[in-house]
Amino acid sequence: MTFFGWEENRRLVGVMGFQPIEDVTLIRHAYVLPDYQRQGLGSKLLDHLKTLTTTPRLLVGTWSDVSWAIEFYEKHGFRLQVNKDELLKAYWDIPERQIETSIVLGMTLG
C-alpha cells in the first residue's frame, strides 16, 4: 500500500492511499481534515492517484451509510458496483459483518 498526502502551511491536512491488487487498484484510507474539506483537496488527491494507477480499474469500498463519501466518488465518475460482496471478498480482507454494511464503487480508467 502506498500513501501520499497534502500539506498546507507545513501541516498534513489530507491523505489518500492506494493498493494495486491483481487487475484493480484499491483506494485505501482517504481523509481530509474537517477544516480543509470542501476546498478541492480530496479531488486533487484523487486526481493524483489516478495518474499513478497502472491497472484498468479503480475500486473504493466504504460504509453504505456514509452518503457524503459516496457522493464524492460518484461526482468523480465512480459507479455503484452491484457485485459488491464478490468484490469485497476478492480484494479486501474484512469480516463478514463489514461486508454486509459496505458498498463498492468503481470506475474504469483510460
Summary of the structure (lengths in Angstrom):
residues: 110
radius of gyration: 13.8
end to end distance: 22.0
largest distance: 42.4
contacts: 294
relative contact order: 0.18
helix: 34%
strand: 39%
